[in-house]
């Protein structure tokens, strides 16, 4: 999936919700590792979309990556 952030206002882009495969790709992790981070609670907190589906807001992913980089 290609994410075109340049065409979106930043407040809209940061609220965009990504699926697990897209969030893993955005953060440059494999999907199994991404799921492990989520299960262990060491990854960014997902938002519940339905009974069986979660997603991650792009702004939360960016903040989480910046915090990891600063640490």
CHARMM-style PDB file with segment names, atoms N, HN, CA, C and O in Angstrom:
ATOM      1  N   UNK     1       0.843  -1.177   0.000  1.00  0.00      PROA
ATOM      2  CA  UNK     1       0.000   0.000   0.000  1.00  0.00      PROA
ATOM      3  C   UNK     1       0.884   1.235   0.000  1.00  0.00      PROA
ATOM      4  O   UNK     1       1.843   1.315   0.767  1.00  0.00      PROA
ATOM      5  N   UNK     2       0.575   2.170  -0.832  1.00  0.00      PROA
ATOM      6  HN  UNK     2      -0.205   2.105  -1.455  1.00  0.00      PROA
ATOM      7  CA  UNK     2       1.295   3.436  -0.876  1.00  0.00      PROA
ATOM      8  C   UNK     2       0.471   4.477  -0.142  1.00  0.00      PROA
ATOM      9  O   UNK     2      -0.723   4.636  -0.395  1.00  0.00      PROA
ATOM     10  N   UNK     3       1.117   5.174   0.760  1.00  0.00      PROA
ATOM     11  HN  UNK     3       2.087   5.044   0.966  1.00  0.00      PROA
ATOM     12  CA  UNK     3       0.436   6.195   1.541  1.00  0.00      PROA
ATOM     13  C   UNK     3       0.839   7.554   0.992  1.00  0.00      PROA
ATOM     14  O   UNK     3       2.007   7.936   1.069  1.00  0.00      PROA
ATOM     15  N   UNK     4      -0.123   8.287   0.437  1.00  0.00      PROA
ATOM     16  HN  UNK     4      -1.071   7.977   0.374  1.00  0.00      PROA
ATOM     17  CA  UNK     4       0.137   9.601  -0.118  1.00  0.00      PROA
ATOM     18  C   UNK     4      -0.188  10.660   0.923  1.00  0.00      PROA
ATOM     19  O   UNK     4      -1.319  11.139   1.005  1.00  0.00      PROA
ATOM     20  N   UNK     5       0.800  11.015   1.705  1.00  0.00      PROA
ATOM     21  HN  UNK     5       1.719  10.626   1.638  1.00  0.00      PROA
ATOM     22  CA  UNK     5       0.576  11.983   2.775  1.00  0.00      PROA
ATOM     23  C   UNK     5       0.708  13.412   2.291  1.00  0.00      PROA
ATOM     24  O   UNK     5       0.172  14.331   2.911  1.00  0.00      PROA
ATOM     25  N   UNK     6       1.415  13.608   1.191  1.00  0.00      PROA
ATOM     26  HN  UNK     6       1.850  12.861   0.688  1.00  0.00      PROA
ATOM     27  CA  UNK     6       1.645  14.966   0.703  1.00  0.00      PROA
ATOM     28  C   UNK     6       0.348  15.650   0.284  1.00  0.00      PROA
ATOM     29  O   UNK     6       0.241  16.875   0.347  1.00  0.00      PROA
ATOM     30  N   UNK     7      -0.643  14.858  -0.144  1.00  0.00      PROA
ATOM     31  HN  UNK     7      -0.556  13.863  -0.195  1.00  0.00      PROA
ATOM     32  CA  UNK     7      -1.882  15.437  -0.630  1.00  0.00      PROA
ATOM     33  C   UNK     7      -2.902  15.676   0.489  1.00  0.00      PROA
ATOM     34  O   UNK     7      -3.960  16.255   0.244  1.00  0.00      PROA
ATOM     35  N   UNK     8      -2.595  15.240   1.702  1.00  0.00      PROA
ATOM     36  HN  UNK     8      -1.735  14.770   1.901  1.00  0.00      PROA
ATOM     37  CA  UNK     8      -3.528  15.402   2.814  1.00  0.00      PROA
ATOM     38  C   UNK     8      -3.035  16.460   3.790  1.00  0.00      PROA
ATOM     39  O   UNK     8      -1.832  16.561   4.029  1.00  0.00      PROA
ATOM     40  N   UNK     9      -3.948  17.256   4.363  1.00  0.00      PROA
ATOM     41  HN  UNK     9      -4.926  17.174   4.169  1.00  0.00      PROA
ATOM     42  CA  UNK     9      -3.541  18.158   5.447  1.00  0.00      PROA
ATOM     43  C   UNK     9      -3.002  17.338   6.617  1.00  0.00      PROA
ATOM     44  O   UNK     9      -3.462  16.219   6.847  1.00  0.00      PROA
ATOM     45  N   UNK    10      -2.050  17.868   7.347  1.00  0.00      PROA
ATOM     46  HN  UNK    10      -1.676  18.776   7.160  1.00  0.00      PROA
ATOM     47  CA  UNK    10      -1.396  17.099   8.410  1.00  0.00      PROA
ATOM     48  C   UNK    10      -2.373  16.622   9.479  1.00  0.00      PROA
ATOM     49  O   UNK    10      -2.212  15.518   9.999  1.00  0.00      PROA
ATOM     50  N   UNK    11      -3.389  17.430   9.825  1.00  0.00      PROA
ATOM     51  HN  UNK    11      -3.520  18.327   9.403  1.00  0.00      PROA
ATOM     52  CA  UNK    11      -4.330  16.999  10.851  1.00  0.00      PROA
ATOM     53  C   UNK    11      -5.180  15.819  10.362  1.00  0.00      PROA
ATOM     54  O   UNK    11      -5.624  15.005  11.172  1.00  0.00      PROA
ATOM     55  N   UNK    12      -5.404  15.720   9.079  1.00  0.00      PROA
ATOM     56  HN  UNK    12      -5.043  16.380   8.421  1.00  0.00      PROA
ATOM     57  CA  UNK    12      -6.140  14.583   8.521  1.00  0.00      PROA
ATOM     58  C   UNK    12      -5.206  13.380   8.395  1.00  0.00      PROA
ATOM     59  O   UNK    12      -5.585  12.258   8.730  1.00  0.00      PROA
ATOM     60  N   UNK    13      -3.999  13.611   7.918  1.00  0.00      PROA
ATOM     61  HN  UNK    13      -3.691  14.523   7.646  1.00  0.00      PROA
ATOM     62  CA  UNK    13      -3.040  12.521   7.728  1.00  0.00      PROA
ATOM     63  C   UNK    13      -2.727  11.828   9.055  1.00  0.00      PROA
ATOM     64  O   UNK    13      -2.614  10.603   9.096  1.00  0.00      PROA
ATOM     65  N   UNK    14      -2.589  12.588  10.129  1.00  0.00      PROA
ATOM     66  HN  UNK    14      -2.681  13.583  10.096  1.00  0.00      PROA
ATOM     67  CA  UNK    14      -2.265  12.007  11.433  1.00  0.00      PROA
ATOM     68  C   UNK    14      -3.403  11.172  12.008  1.00  0.00      PROA
ATOM     69  O   UNK    14      -3.165  10.314  12.858  1.00  0.00      PROA
ATOM     70  N   UNK    15      -4.619  11.402  11.568  1.00  0.00      PROA
ATOM     71  HN  UNK    15      -4.813  12.099  10.877  1.00  0.00      PROA
ATOM     72  CA  UNK    15      -5.775  10.641  12.044  1.00  0.00      PROA
ATOM     73  C   UNK    15      -6.048   9.410  11.186  1.00  0.00      PROA
ATOM     74  O   UNK    15      -6.902   8.596  11.541  1.00  0.00      PROA
ATOM     75  N   UNK    16      -5.352   9.256  10.079  1.00  0.00      PROA
ATOM     76  HN  UNK    16      -4.659   9.916   9.791  1.00  0.00      PROA
ATOM     77  CA  UNK    16      -5.563   8.109   9.195  1.00  0.00      PROA
ATOM     78  C   UNK    16      -5.278   6.820   9.953  1.00  0.00      PROA
ATOM     79  O   UNK    16      -4.286   6.728  10.676  1.00  0.00      PROA
ATOM     80  N   UNK    17      -6.141   5.827   9.791  1.00  0.00      PROA
ATOM     81  HN  UNK    17      -6.948   5.902   9.204  1.00  0.00      PROA
ATOM     82  CA  UNK    17      -6.020   4.555  10.503  1.00  0.00      PROA
ATOM     83  C   UNK    17      -5.428   3.519   9.551  1.00  0.00      PROA
ATOM     84  O   UNK    17      -5.916   3.327   8.437  1.00  0.00      PROA
ATOM     85  N   UNK    18      -4.370   2.858  10.010  1.00  0.00      PROA
ATOM     86  HN  UNK    18      -3.973   3.014  10.915  1.00  0.00      PROA
ATOM     87  CA  UNK    18      -3.705   1.832   9.220  1.00  0.00      PROA
ATOM     88  C   UNK    18      -3.986   0.455   9.802  1.00  0.00      PROA
ATOM     89  O   UNK    18      -4.105   0.292  11.016  1.00  0.00      PROA
ATOM     90  N   UNK    19      -4.086  -0.516   8.935  1.00  0.00      PROA
ATOM     91  HN  UNK    19      -3.989  -0.384   7.948  1.00  0.00      PROA
ATOM     92  CA  UNK    19      -4.247  -1.910   9.357  1.00  0.00      PROA
ATOM     93  C   UNK    19      -2.911  -2.425   9.875  1.00  0.00      PROA
ATOM     94  O   UNK    19      -1.891  -1.745   9.762  1.00  0.00      PROA
ATOM     95  N   UNK    20      -2.920  -3.619  10.439  1.00  0.00      PROA
ATOM     96  HN  UNK    20      -3.749  -4.171  10.531  1.00  0.00      PROA
ATOM     97  CA  UNK    20      -1.686  -4.208  10.962  1.00  0.00      PROA
ATOM     98  C   UNK    20      -0.620  -4.361   9.878  1.00  0.00      PROA
ATOM     99  O   UNK    20       0.528  -3.987  10.115  1.00  0.00      PROA
ATOM    100  N   UNK    21      -0.949  -4.898   8.689  1.00  0.00      PROA
ATOM    101  HN  UNK    21      -1.882  -5.202   8.496  1.00  0.00      PROA
ATOM    102  CA  UNK    21       0.095  -5.003   7.661  1.00  0.00      PROA
ATOM    103  C   UNK    21       0.640  -3.644   7.222  1.00  0.00      PROA
ATOM    104  O   UNK    21       1.841  -3.498   6.996  1.00  0.00      PROA
ATOM    105  N   UNK    22      -0.245  -2.651   7.103  1.00  0.00      PROA
ATOM    106  HN  UNK    22      -1.220  -2.770   7.286  1.00  0.00      PROA
ATOM    107  CA  UNK    22       0.202  -1.324   6.692  1.00  0.00      PROA
ATOM    108  C   UNK    22       1.014  -0.635   7.781  1.00  0.00      PROA
ATOM    109  O   UNK    22       2.004   0.034   7.485  1.00  0.00      PROA
ATOM    110  N   UNK    23       0.605  -0.791   9.035  1.00  0.00      PROA
ATOM    111  HN  UNK    23      -0.199  -1.334   9.276  1.00  0.00      PROA
ATOM    112  CA  UNK    23       1.351  -0.198  10.146  1.00  0.00      PROA
ATOM    113  C   UNK    23       2.728  -0.840  10.264  1.00  0.00      PROA
ATOM    114  O   UNK    23       3.720  -0.147  10.491  1.00  0.00      PROA
ATOM    115  N   UNK    24       2.795  -2.156  10.112  1.00  0.00      PROA
ATOM    116  HN  UNK    24       1.989  -2.719   9.928  1.00  0.00      PROA
ATOM    117  CA  UNK    24       4.084  -2.849  10.163  1.00  0.00      PROA
ATOM    118  C   UNK    24       4.996  -2.364   9.047  1.00  0.00      PROA
ATOM    119  O   UNK    24       6.180  -2.108   9.269  1.00  0.00      PROA
ATOM    120  N   UNK    25       4.442  -2.240   7.851  1.00  0.00      PROA
ATOM    121  HN  UNK    25       3.481  -2.448   7.671  1.00  0.00      PROA
ATOM    122  CA  UNK    25       5.236  -1.769   6.719  1.00  0.00      PROA
ATOM    123  C   UNK    25       5.704  -0.333   6.949  1.00  0.00      PROA
ATOM    124  O   UNK    25       6.856  -0.005   6.667  1.00  0.00      PROA
ATOM    125  N   UNK    26       4.820   0.521   7.458  1.00  0.00      PROA
ATOM    126  HN  UNK    26       3.884   0.254   7.687  1.00  0.00      PROA
ATOM    127  CA  UNK    26       5.178   1.915   7.717  1.00  0.00      PROA
ATOM    128  C   UNK    26       6.335   2.013   8.715  1.00  0.00      PROA
ATOM    129  O   UNK    26       7.228   2.846   8.562  1.00  0.00      PROA
ATOM    130  N   UNK    27       6.308   1.156   9.734  1.00  0.00      PROA
ATOM    131  HN  UNK    27       5.582   0.479   9.858  1.00  0.00      PROA
ATOM    132  CA  UNK    27       7.344   1.176  10.766  1.00  0.00      PROA
ATOM    133  C   UNK    27       8.547   0.301  10.415  1.00  0.00      PROA
ATOM    134  O   UNK    27       9.496   0.200  11.193  1.00  0.00      PROA
ATOM    135  N   UNK    28       8.504  -0.327   9.244  1.00  0.00      PROA
ATOM    136  HN  UNK    28       7.734  -0.244   8.611  1.00  0.00      PROA
ATOM    137  CA  UNK    28       9.605  -1.156   8.748  1.00  0.00      PROA
ATOM    138  C   UNK    28       9.842  -2.396   9.610  1.00  0.00      PROA
ATOM    139  O   UNK    28      10.982  -2.752   9.905  1.00  0.00      PROA
ATOM    140  N   UNK    29       8.741  -3.050  10.010  1.00  0.00      PROA
ATOM    141  HN  UNK    29       7.815  -2.761   9.770  1.00  0.00      PROA
ATOM    142  CA  UNK    29       8.793  -4.302  10.754  1.00  0.00      PROA
ATOM    143  C   UNK    29       8.076  -5.380   9.946  1.00  0.00      PROA
ATOM    144  O   UNK    29       7.231  -5.084   9.101  1.00  0.00      PROA
ATOM    145  N   UNK    30       8.424  -6.618  10.217  1.00  0.00      PROA
ATOM    146  HN  UNK    30       9.111  -6.858  10.903  1.00  0.00      PROA
ATOM    147  CA  UNK    30       7.654  -7.710   9.631  1.00  0.00      PROA
ATOM    148  C   UNK    30       6.314  -7.783  10.363  1.00  0.00      PROA
ATOM    149  O   UNK    30       6.182  -7.318  11.495  1.00  0.00      PROA
ATOM    150  N   UNK    31       5.335  -8.369   9.701  1.00  0.00      PROA
ATOM    151  HN  UNK    31       5.443  -8.747   8.781  1.00  0.00      PROA
ATOM    152  CA  UNK    31       4.014  -8.483  10.320  1.00  0.00      PROA
ATOM    153  C   UNK    31       4.045  -9.345  11.580  1.00  0.00      PROA
ATOM    154  O   UNK    31       3.415  -8.973  12.570  1.00  0.00      PROA
ATOM    155  N   UNK    32       4.756 -10.490  11.590  1.00  0.00      PROA
ATOM    156  HN  UNK    32       5.268 -10.792  10.786  1.00  0.00      PROA
ATOM    157  CA  UNK    32       4.816 -11.262  12.848  1.00  0.00      PROA
ATOM    158  C   UNK    32       5.454 -10.478  14.000  1.00  0.00      PROA
ATOM    159  O   UNK    32       5.004 -10.569  15.142  1.00  0.00      PROA
ATOM    160  N   UNK    33       6.500  -9.710  13.693  1.00  0.00      PROA
ATOM    161  HN  UNK    33       6.865  -9.636  12.765  1.00  0.00      PROA
ATOM    162  CA  UNK    33       7.133  -8.914  14.750  1.00  0.00      PROA
ATOM    163  C   UNK    33       6.177  -7.821  15.227  1.00  0.00      PROA
ATOM    164  O   UNK    33       6.096  -7.546  16.424  1.00  0.00      PROA
ATOM    165  N   UNK    34       5.455  -7.201  14.298  1.00  0.00      PROA
ATOM    166  HN  UNK    34       5.521  -7.425  13.325  1.00  0.00      PROA
ATOM    167  CA  UNK    34       4.489  -6.162  14.650  1.00  0.00      PROA
ATOM    168  C   UNK    34       3.413  -6.719  15.585  1.00  0.00      PROA
ATOM    169  O   UNK    34       3.044  -6.085  16.574  1.00  0.00      PROA
ATOM    170  N   UNK    35       2.922  -7.903  15.258  1.00  0.00      PROA
ATOM    171  HN  UNK    35       3.221  -8.418  14.455  1.00  0.00      PROA
ATOM    172  CA  UNK    35       1.896  -8.528  16.107  1.00  0.00      PROA
ATOM    173  C   UNK    35       2.457  -8.879  17.472  1.00  0.00      PROA
ATOM    174  O   UNK    35       1.754  -8.786  18.478  1.00  0.00      PROA
ATOM    175  N   UNK    36       3.715  -9.281  17.514  1.00  0.00      PROA
ATOM    176  HN  UNK    36       4.287  -9.356  16.697  1.00  0.00      PROA
ATOM    177  CA  UNK    36       4.369  -9.579  18.791  1.00  0.00      PROA
ATOM    178  C   UNK    36       4.472  -8.312  19.641  1.00  0.00      PROA
ATOM    179  O   UNK    36       4.198  -8.353  20.840  1.00  0.00      PROA
ATOM    180  N   UNK    37       4.861  -7.193  19.037  1.00  0.00      PROA
ATOM    181  HN  UNK    37       5.084  -7.160  18.063  1.00  0.00      PROA
ATOM    182  CA  UNK    37       4.941  -5.916  19.769  1.00  0.00      PROA
ATOM    183  C   UNK    37       3.580  -5.527  20.336  1.00  0.00      PROA
ATOM    184  O   UNK    37       3.479  -5.053  21.468  1.00  0.00      PROA
ATOM    185  N   UNK    38       2.543  -5.733  19.541  1.00  0.00      PROA
ATOM    186  HN  UNK    38       2.625  -6.118  18.622  1.00  0.00      PROA
ATOM    187  CA  UNK    38       1.193  -5.404  19.989  1.00  0.00      PROA
ATOM    188  C   UNK    38       0.760  -6.315  21.136  1.00  0.00      PROA
ATOM    189  O   UNK    38       0.227  -5.846  22.141  1.00  0.00      PROA
ATOM    190  N   UNK    39       0.990  -7.607  20.982  1.00  0.00      PROA
ATOM    191  HN  UNK    39       1.424  -7.988  20.165  1.00  0.00      PROA
ATOM    192  CA  UNK    39       0.601  -8.584  22.006  1.00  0.00      PROA
ATOM    193  C   UNK    39       1.341  -8.339  23.316  1.00  0.00      PROA
ATOM    194  O   UNK    39       0.754  -8.459  24.391  1.00  0.00      PROA
ATOM    195  N   UNK    40       2.646  -7.991  23.232  1.00  0.00      PROA
ATOM    196  HN  UNK    40       3.123  -7.893  22.359  1.00  0.00      PROA
ATOM    197  CA  UNK    40       3.456  -7.755  24.427  1.00  0.00      PROA
ATOM    198  C   UNK    40       3.193  -6.395  25.065  1.00  0.00      PROA
ATOM    199  O   UNK    40       3.600  -6.162  26.203  1.00  0.00      PROA
ATOM    200  N   UNK    41       2.525  -5.503  24.357  1.00  0.00      PROA
ATOM    201  HN  UNK    41       2.194  -5.693  23.433  1.00  0.00      PROA
ATOM    202  CA  UNK    41       2.258  -4.170  24.878  1.00  0.00      PROA
ATOM    203  C   UNK    41       3.430  -3.220  24.736  1.00  0.00      PROA
ATOM    204  O   UNK    41       3.418  -2.145  25.335  1.00  0.00      PROA
ATOM    205  N   UNK    42       4.447  -3.586  23.960  1.00  0.00      PROA
ATOM    206  HN  UNK    42       4.457  -4.460  23.474  1.00  0.00      PROA
ATOM    207  CA  UNK    42       5.611  -2.724  23.781  1.00  0.00      PROA
ATOM    208  C   UNK    42       5.503  -1.857  22.535  1.00  0.00      PROA
ATOM    209  O   UNK    42       6.325  -0.965  22.326  1.00  0.00      PROA
ATOM    210  N   UNK    43       4.511  -2.109  21.718  1.00  0.00      PROA
ATOM    211  HN  UNK    43       3.843  -2.834  21.887  1.00  0.00      PROA
ATOM    212  CA  UNK    43       4.286  -1.312  20.513  1.00  0.00      PROA
ATOM    213  C   UNK    43       3.304  -0.190  20.792  1.00  0.00      PROA
ATOM    214  O   UNK    43       2.832  -0.037  21.919  1.00  0.00      PROA
ATOM    215  N   UNK    44       2.995   0.595  19.769  1.00  0.00      PROA
ATOM    216  HN  UNK    44       3.379   0.470  18.853  1.00  0.00      PROA
ATOM    217  CA  UNK    44       2.002   1.658  19.961  1.00  0.00      PROA
ATOM    218  C   UNK    44       0.629   1.069  20.221  1.00  0.00      PROA
ATOM    219  O   UNK    44       0.312  -0.019  19.739  1.00  0.00      PROA
ATOM    220  N   UNK    45      -0.169   1.771  20.968  1.00  0.00      PROA
ATOM    221  HN  UNK    45       0.089   2.654  21.360  1.00  0.00      PROA
ATOM    222  CA  UNK    45      -1.488   1.271  21.358  1.00  0.00      PROA
ATOM    223  C   UNK    45      -2.443   1.324  20.159  1.00  0.00      PROA
ATOM    224  O   UNK    45      -2.620   2.374  19.542  1.00  0.00      PROA
ATOM    225  N   UNK    46      -3.052   0.187  19.842  1.00  0.00      PROA
ATOM    226  HN  UNK    46      -2.909  -0.666  20.343  1.00  0.00      PROA
ATOM    227  CA  UNK    46      -4.016   0.184  18.733  1.00  0.00      PROA
ATOM    228  C   UNK    46      -5.359   0.742  19.178  1.00  0.00      PROA
ATOM    229  O   UNK    46      -5.649   0.832  20.371  1.00  0.00      PROA
ATOM    230  N   UNK    47      -6.165   1.111  18.202  1.00  0.00      PROA
ATOM    231  HN  UNK    47      -5.929   1.038  17.233  1.00  0.00      PROA
ATOM    232  CA  UNK    47      -7.535   1.526  18.491  1.00  0.00      PROA
ATOM    233  C   UNK    47      -8.462   0.408  18.002  1.00  0.00      PROA
ATOM    234  O   UNK    47      -8.207  -0.213  16.971  1.00  0.00      PROA
ATOM    235  N   UNK    48      -9.512   0.167  18.735  1.00  0.00      PROA
ATOM    236  HN  UNK    48      -9.719   0.671  19.573  1.00  0.00      PROA
ATOM    237  CA  UNK    48     -10.443  -0.911  18.405  1.00  0.00      PROA
ATOM    238  C   UNK    48     -11.420  -0.401  17.343  1.00  0.00      PROA
ATOM    239  O   UNK    48     -12.108   0.600  17.542  1.00  0.00      PROA
ATOM    240  N   UNK    49     -11.465  -1.110  16.211  1.00  0.00      PROA
ATOM    241  HN  UNK    49     -10.906  -1.923  16.049  1.00  0.00      PROA
ATOM    242  CA  UNK    49     -12.354  -0.727  15.126  1.00  0.00      PROA
ATOM    243  C   UNK    49     -13.648  -1.541  15.137  1.00  0.00      PROA
ATOM    244  O   UNK    49     -14.706  -1.044  14.751  1.00  0.00      PROA
ATOM    245  N   UNK    50     -13.557  -2.770  15.575  1.00  0.00      PROA
ATOM    246  HN  UNK    50     -12.698  -3.174  15.889  1.00  0.00      PROA
ATOM    247  CA  UNK    50     -14.730  -3.634  15.705  1.00  0.00      PROA
ATOM    248  C   UNK    50     -14.372  -4.720  16.716  1.00  0.00      PROA
ATOM    249  O   UNK    50     -13.333  -4.650  17.372  1.00  0.00      PROA
ATOM    250  N   UNK    51     -15.232  -5.711  16.836  1.00  0.00      PROA
ATOM    251  HN  UNK    51     -16.076  -5.768  16.304  1.00  0.00      PROA
ATOM    252  CA  UNK    51     -14.993  -6.772  17.818  1.00  0.00      PROA
ATOM    253  C   UNK    51     -13.691  -7.525  17.547  1.00  0.00      PROA
ATOM    254  O   UNK    51     -13.034  -7.976  18.485  1.00  0.00      PROA
ATOM    255  N   UNK    52     -13.312  -7.666  16.275  1.00  0.00      PROA
ATOM    256  HN  UNK    52     -13.846  -7.299  15.513  1.00  0.00      PROA
ATOM    257  CA  UNK    52     -12.132  -8.462  15.936  1.00  0.00      PROA
ATOM    258  C   UNK    52     -11.079  -7.695  15.150  1.00  0.00      PROA
ATOM    259  O   UNK    52     -10.139  -8.304  14.639  1.00  0.00      PROA
ATOM    260  N   UNK    53     -11.209  -6.388  15.037  1.00  0.00      PROA
ATOM    261  HN  UNK    53     -11.973  -5.893  15.452  1.00  0.00      PROA
ATOM    262  CA  UNK    53     -10.286  -5.627  14.192  1.00  0.00      PROA
ATOM    263  C   UNK    53      -9.755  -4.410  14.940  1.00  0.00      PROA
ATOM    264  O   UNK    53     -10.502  -3.690  15.604  1.00  0.00      PROA
ATOM    265  N   UNK    54      -8.450  -4.199  14.816  1.00  0.00      PROA
ATOM    266  HN  UNK    54      -7.844  -4.784  14.277  1.00  0.00      PROA
ATOM    267  CA  UNK    54      -7.814  -3.018  15.399  1.00  0.00      PROA
ATOM    268  C   UNK    54      -7.051  -2.287  14.303  1.00  0.00      PROA
ATOM    269  O   UNK    54      -6.800  -2.836  13.230  1.00  0.00      PROA
ATOM    270  N   UNK    55      -6.690  -1.054  14.585  1.00  0.00      PROA
ATOM    271  HN  UNK    55      -6.894  -0.608  15.457  1.00  0.00      PROA
ATOM    272  CA  UNK    55      -5.913  -0.247  13.664  1.00  0.00      PROA
ATOM    273  C   UNK    55      -5.045   0.715  14.457  1.00  0.00      PROA
ATOM    274  O   UNK    55      -5.148   0.800  15.681  1.00  0.00      PROA
ATOM    275  N   UNK    56      -4.190   1.435  13.748  1.00  0.00      PROA
ATOM    276  HN  UNK    56      -4.106   1.366  12.754  1.00  0.00      PROA
ATOM    277  CA  UNK    56      -3.283   2.385  14.383  1.00  0.00      PROA
ATOM    278  C   UNK    56      -3.379   3.701  13.651  1.00  0.00      PROA
ATOM    279  O   UNK    56      -3.358   3.743  12.421  1.00  0.00      PROA
ATOM    280  N   UNK    57      -3.486   4.790  14.419  1.00  0.00      PROA
ATOM    281  HN  UNK    57      -3.504   4.755  15.418  1.00  0.00      PROA
ATOM    282  CA  UNK    57      -3.493   6.107  13.803  1.00  0.00      PROA
ATOM    283  C   UNK    57      -2.071   6.465  13.411  1.00  0.00      PROA
ATOM    284  O   UNK    57      -1.122   6.220  14.156  1.00  0.00      PROA
ATOM    285  N   UNK    58      -1.943   7.045  12.236  1.00  0.00      PROA
ATOM    286  HN  UNK    58      -2.714   7.243  11.630  1.00  0.00      PROA
ATOM    287  CA  UNK    58      -0.635   7.381  11.701  1.00  0.00      PROA
ATOM    288  C   UNK    58       0.130   8.314  12.639  1.00  0.00      PROA
ATOM    289  O   UNK    58       1.339   8.164  12.813  1.00  0.00      PROA
ATOM    290  N   UNK    59      -0.564   9.268  13.237  1.00  0.00      PROA
ATOM    291  HN  UNK    59      -1.547   9.389  13.095  1.00  0.00      PROA
ATOM    292  CA  UNK    59       0.091  10.182  14.170  1.00  0.00      PROA
ATOM    293  C   UNK    59       0.669   9.456  15.375  1.00  0.00      PROA
ATOM    294  O   UNK    59       1.741   9.816  15.862  1.00  0.00      PROA
ATOM    295  N   UNK    60      -0.035   8.435  15.859  1.00  0.00      PROA
ATOM    296  HN  UNK    60      -0.905   8.143  15.463  1.00  0.00      PROA
ATOM    297  CA  UNK    60       0.465   7.638  16.987  1.00  0.00      PROA
ATOM    298  C   UNK    60       1.707   6.848  16.590  1.00  0.00      PROA
ATOM    299  O   UNK    60       2.640   6.711  17.381  1.00  0.00      PROA
ATOM    300  N   UNK    61       1.717   6.327  15.359  1.00  0.00      PROA
ATOM    301  HN  UNK    61       0.959   6.438  14.716  1.00  0.00      PROA
ATOM    302  CA  UNK    61       2.884   5.579  14.880  1.00  0.00      PROA
ATOM    303  C   UNK    61       4.100   6.492  14.768  1.00  0.00      PROA
ATOM    304  O   UNK    61       5.207   6.116  15.155  1.00  0.00      PROA
ATOM    305  N   UNK    62       3.888   7.679  14.241  1.00  0.00      PROA
ATOM    306  HN  UNK    62       2.989   7.984  13.927  1.00  0.00      PROA
ATOM    307  CA  UNK    62       4.993   8.633  14.095  1.00  0.00      PROA
ATOM    308  C   UNK    62       5.541   9.020  15.466  1.00  0.00      PROA
ATOM    309  O   UNK    62       6.755   9.053  15.665  1.00  0.00      PROA
ATOM    310  N   UNK    63       4.645   9.311  16.413  1.00  0.00      PROA
ATOM    311  HN  UNK    63       3.659   9.284  16.251  1.00  0.00      PROA
ATOM    312  CA  UNK    63       5.086   9.681  17.772  1.00  0.00      PROA
ATOM    313  C   UNK    63       5.839   8.528  18.438  1.00  0.00      PROA
ATOM    314  O   UNK    63       6.843   8.754  19.113  1.00  0.00      PROA
ATOM    315  N   UNK    64       5.365   7.303  18.253  1.00  0.00      PROA
ATOM    316  HN  UNK    64       4.549   7.120  17.705  1.00  0.00      PROA
ATOM    317  CA  UNK    64       6.003   6.129  18.840  1.00  0.00      PROA
ATOM    318  C   UNK    64       7.398   5.932  18.243  1.00  0.00      PROA
ATOM    319  O   UNK    64       8.350   5.653  18.971  1.00  0.00      PROA
ATOM    320  N   UNK    65       7.519   6.075  16.927  1.00  0.00      PROA
ATOM    321  HN  UNK    65       6.745   6.302  16.335  1.00  0.00      PROA
ATOM    322  CA  UNK    65       8.837   5.931  16.276  1.00  0.00      PROA
ATOM    323  C   UNK    65       9.815   7.008  16.748  1.00  0.00      PROA
ATOM    324  O   UNK    65      10.991   6.728  16.978  1.00  0.00      PROA
ATOM    325  N   UNK    66       9.323   8.235  16.890  1.00  0.00      PROA
ATOM    326  HN  UNK    66       8.368   8.463  16.703  1.00  0.00      PROA
ATOM    327  CA  UNK    66      10.183   9.328  17.362  1.00  0.00      PROA
ATOM    328  C   UNK    66      10.618   9.093  18.799  1.00  0.00      PROA
ATOM    329  O   UNK    66      11.765   9.377  19.147  1.00  0.00      PROA
ATOM    330  N   UNK    67       9.727   8.579  19.641  1.00  0.00      PROA
ATOM    331  HN  UNK    67       8.796   8.348  19.358  1.00  0.00      PROA
ATOM    332  CA  UNK    67      10.077   8.286  21.036  1.00  0.00      PROA
ATOM    333  C   UNK    67      11.127   7.167  21.103  1.00  0.00      PROA
ATOM    334  O   UNK    67      12.061   7.233  21.902  1.00  0.00      PROA
ATOM    335  N   UNK    68      10.966   6.144  20.259  1.00  0.00      PROA
ATOM    336  HN  UNK    68      10.207   6.090  19.609  1.00  0.00      PROA
ATOM    337  CA  UNK    68      11.951   5.054  20.226  1.00  0.00      PROA
ATOM    338  C   UNK    68      13.309   5.585  19.754  1.00  0.00      PROA
ATOM    339  O   UNK    68      14.354   5.173  20.257  1.00  0.00      PROA
ATOM    340  N   UNK    69      13.281   6.490  18.797  1.00  0.00      PROA
ATOM    341  HN  UNK    69      12.432   6.825  18.389  1.00  0.00      PROA
ATOM    342  CA  UNK    69      14.519   7.049  18.266  1.00  0.00      PROA
ATOM    343  C   UNK    69      15.229   7.906  19.316  1.00  0.00      PROA
ATOM    344  O   UNK    69      16.457   7.907  19.397  1.00  0.00      PROA
ATOM    345  N   UNK    70      14.452   8.630  20.113  1.00  0.00      PROA
ATOM    346  HN  UNK    70      13.454   8.630  20.048  1.00  0.00      PROA
ATOM    347  CA  UNK    70      15.019   9.512  21.136  1.00  0.00      PROA
ATOM    348  C   UNK    70      15.569   8.718  22.326  1.00  0.00      PROA
ATOM    349  O   UNK    70      16.474   9.184  23.019  1.00  0.00      PROA
ATOM    350  N   UNK    71      15.025   7.525  22.560  1.00  0.00      PROA
ATOM    351  HN  UNK    71      14.290   7.147  21.998  1.00  0.00      PROA
ATOM    352  CA  UNK    71      15.428   6.735  23.723  1.00  0.00      PROA
ATOM    353  C   UNK    71      16.763   6.052  23.519  1.00  0.00      PROA
ATOM    354  OT1 UNK    71      17.239   5.348  24.410  1.00  0.00      PROA
TER     355      UNK     71
END
